Amino acid sequence: MGKRTIVPFGPQHPALPEPIHLDLELDGEKVVRAVPSLGFIHRGLEKLVEKNDYNAMNYIMERVCGICSFGHSWGYSGAVEGLMGIEVPERAQYLRTIYLELSRMHSHLLWLGLLADGMGFESLFMNCWRIREQILDIFEATTGGRVILSFTKVGGQHRDISDETLKKIADKVTTLRPELKRICDVFIDDESVKNRMCGVGKVSTDEAVELGAVGPTARGSGVNNDVRCTGVGKYEELGFAPILEKDGDCYSRCKVRVKEVFQSIDIICAAVAKIQAGPVSVPVKGPAPEGEYVMRIEQPRGDAFYYVVGNGTKYLDRARVRTPTDANIPMIVKVLQGCDLNDVSMIVLTIDPCVSCTER
């Protein structure tokens, strides 16, 4: 056995957009062990539930993570709605489904850009983010915000989106398809990209299940635990089927995200075609009852878990979020064992930790 050394990776690293720190124990160029350290950006958001009523808390919960802000707002609102026995109007459920898929598109395009940057493809990076800006333009035109939307509330949506505007949204994302295909074909077909990712960071289906992986990380290993299959939103009525890959390496995790971008376009167009006229919210009165409720949604990074506890007042006792990165940290630790040092950044990028979500 050679001499072992400890190499720090993060919290600031050119290939690491999130402030996670890993102590890498090396034997030569091989990683023997990876020890993660979190806590660099802890904000104490969950504690604020004691000082903000359940309606005001929605604006805090959507700030858990900017990239996933709409999903956090839906997950928290859905948990409170379940606690209070509120039935959200069908049009609001369709609008939530459409905007979550728009959020998935912009999150995956952001990730693809970071992946391209990590491989040194600067022009590919800029093209991914240029297309992503057009999704953010849709957010700004319809909600007033590009990242924090404040579109969802307990009981439904703050405002309606006209059928004409929804048709324009569907037309816009459809026109993006040819350009997206040209860009995404590079990630799928380019030999230099394949050489960088194929066979790197492999995780079998059984290992992914044992480690509790979620999201594209799990689906890249053939694990179907997509929450969209459980009846959340309107996915069952839109012909949704999860995208799975079997190889479990960095390339498979990339392919899942690439295919999900195009799948999101299909879901948005199908939802716009099916949405019916009607109210987008119901009146919400009175304090939250005593009890507890759990809500789960499929964020762009995977299964997000929302837990609320009511005490009979307008202030909740507890509002807890378990983000996808919480579930995927064990995956990072496991898959880094035995890898080459120069593959660490690629493996971490394809698992895509979001530490802002995780530390709240």
Secondary structure, 3 states (H helix, E strand, C coil): CCCEEEEEECCCECCECCCCEEEEEEECCEEEEEEEECCCCCCCCHHHHHCCCCCCHHHHHCCCCCCCHHHHHHHHHHHHHHHHCCCCCHHHHHHHHHHHHHHHHHHHHHHHHHHHHHCCCHHHHHHHHHHHHHHHHHHHHHHCCCCCCCCEECCEECCCCCHHHHHHHHHHHHHCHHHHHHHHHHHHHCHHHHHHHCCCCCCCHHHHHHHCCCHHHHHCCCCCCCHHHHCCCCHHHHCCCCCCCCCCCHHHHHHHHHHHHHHHHHHHHHHHHHCCCCCCECCCCCCCCCEEEEEEEEECCEEEEEEEEECCCCCCCEEEEECHHHHHHHHHHHHHCCCEHHHHHHHHHHHCCCHHHHHC
